[in-house]
């Protein structure tokens, strides 16, 4: 798809993968970065061209409604929605306790928020000649990490939802659905699990997404995620096609 002259909204765009995607796609597009911390957003956008900020909590329905109205009023359209914001707890599901509350918090951000945002913005996206939704999942959506038990659950759910959303929207709309699946990435978000020392640069993830958008590669399996997929999961494509025929 065309990756210039678009209006692009990125949740969790003030740092990490979201900010690197904003950098990779500006200044050839209008980029809207969204997050809860206004100062963090403004600092991230300060030295970037064509990057705008909107403070919003994507887990809050009234904030999502306000976000939609502001995008529609200020920008008039939206071509690409990138559901990147995430929430994770590092713990042991057998010993640390409180798994239910942690799972609810993770699913609220990682699964339910992308569904709500996609549903909310679909009317705007459908008005465009070419449009896309990008959901950012994870390598742990394929194989759960014992240190990220319910985060892994939420990303597996998002992976399943994304495949079905792509399948349905491809039937009669111009909205393409991409899934970005990073491995461990060197960001503040992953610092607690060794991301700063062992993760790949967030810019690598952003660059892989840009290439995938240009070439219409809908499942963007970055680095070790692609190795894992090719070794163990490639046959699931045939299973999905058979089950949904």
N, C-alpha and C positions, 0 to 999 in steps of 0.2 A: 504494500500500500504506500501511498505518498506520505512522506514524513516531513513535509514543509507546509507552511501556511495553515497549520491546524491550531485549534484551541484545545489544550490538553490539561486535564486536572489530575494531580498526583496527591493522594493522601499520604500522610507521613512524609511529606516532601521537604521537611526542614533539616534532615540529616541522612546519613547512611545511603542506602540504595536509592531511596526516593530523590535525594538531592543530586546524586550522580546522574540519575535519569534526566532530571531537570537540566543539568549542565549539558548533557549529551544532545538534548533536543532543542536547546535554545542556542542562538537567537532566531533560528529559522521558523519558530513557532511561538505562539503565545502560551506560556506555561503558568498555570495556577497551582501553587503549592498550598496544601491544607494541613493544619495541625492544631493542637490545643494550645501551644505556647506561642503567643503573638510575637514576643521578642526574639525567640529562636527563629521563627519564620522570617522576620524582617532582616535579621543578621545573615541568614542564608541567601536571601534574595538581593542583598545590597550591591554586590559586585556583578550581578548577572543581568543580561539584557533580556527584556521581554518576559521577565518572571514576576508574577504578581502573587500576593499573599491573601488568604482568607482564613481567619481564625475560626475553627469549628471543632467540636467533639463529635466524631463520626458515630459514636455509640449512642448519641442523644438524638432522638427523632426530631425534636424541634430545631436543633442545630442543623440537621440534614435538610430539613425543609427550608430553613433560612439560607443555607449554602446553595441549594438549587435555585432559589429566587434571585440570589445575588449574581450567580453565574448567568442566568437567563437575562437579567436586567442589564448587567454591566457588559457582558461579552456577546450576548445575543445567540450564541450557539456553543456547542461542544462537539468535538470530533473524537477525542480519545479520553476515556476514563481509566486511570491506573489505580487500582485498589492495592496499595502498598503498605498501609499502616498495619503494625502488628503489635501483639502483646504476648509475652512468654514468661513462664515461671520455671525456674530450674529447681527440681526437687525429686525425691524418690517416692513413687506412688505407693509403695508398701509401708514405708516407715515415717514419712514426714507429715502425713495427715492433711486435712483440709483440701483434698483433691477436688471435691465438688465445687467449692467456691472459686478455686483457681481455674477449673475448667469452664465455669460460667463466664468468668472475666475474659478468658482467652477466646472462647467461641463468640462472645459478643463483639470483640474487635476483629477477629480473624475470619469469621464465617458469616455471622448475621449482618455485620456492617457492610461488607461487599455486596451481599444480596440486596439489602435495602438501597444502597447507593446505585447499583446497576438498575434496579427496578425504577428508581426515581428519575434517573437520567436517560433511560431508554427512549422516551418520547423525543428528547432533543437529539439524541444520537441517530434515531431513525430518520430525522429530517435531513441529514447530511448525505451527500453523494457517496461518501466513504467514511466509515466510522469504526471504532474498535473499543472493546473492553479488555483490559489487561488485569488479570488476577495474579498476585504474587504469592505463590505457595512456598514449597521448600522440598529439599531432598527427603526430609522426614515425613513428607506426605506419602512416600513410597515405603520407607522402612522407618518405623518409629524409633526415636532415640530414648534410651532409658532415663536420661537426665532431663528430658523434655516430654514427659508422657502425654499430658493432655494438650500441650501445644501441637505435638505430632498428630493427635486425634483431629484437632481443628484444621490442620493443613491437609490431612487426608480427606476430610469432608469437603474442603474447598476444591480440591482436585476433582472429586467426583462431581460436584456441582458445576464446575467450569466445563467439564466435558459435555455434560448434558445441555448446558446453556448454549455452547457452541453448536451442538447438533440441532437444537431447535431454532436458533436464530438464523442458521444457514439456510433454512428451508425457504423463507420468504422475506428476509430483510437484508440490508446492506451492512449490518453490524457484524464485524468479525470478532472472535473471542480468542484471546491469547492467554497462555499461562506461562509465567516466568518462574522457574524452579531452581533457585540457587542452592549451592552447597553451603558449607560454612564460609561466612564472609567477614572480613576484617572491619567491623563497625562497633560503635559503642553498644549497640543492641546485643551483640554476641560476645561482649567482653568477658562475661561471667563464665562462658564455656570455652574460653581460649581462642575466640575469634581473632583478637588482635595479633596473636602470635602465629596462628595456624590457618587463618582464613585467607581467601583470595581477595584482591582489591574490589571494592564496590564498583569501581569504574569498569572493571571487566564484565560485571553483570549488566551494567547499563549498556555497554557497547554491544553485548550479545543481543540484548533486547532490540536495539536500534536495527541491527542486521536482520533480526527475525521479522520485524515490522516491514522492512523493505521487501523481504523475500516471501512474506506470508507463511512463515514457519510458526505454526500455532502453539506447539509445545516447545518451550525454550528451556531445554535442559542444559544447564551451565556446568561445565567442569565435571566434577565427580558425579553429579546427578546423571549426566549422560552415560558415563561408564556403568553406573549401577543399573540404569534402565536397559541398556543394550545387553548386559550380562544376564539379567533376571526377569525383565518385565516386558520386553518387546512383543511377546506373544499376546499380551492383553489387548492390543489393537484389534486383532481378529475377533477376540471374544466380545468386545464392545460392539463391533459391527454386526456380528451374528445375533446378539441379544436384542439389538435395537432395529433389526431389519423388519 
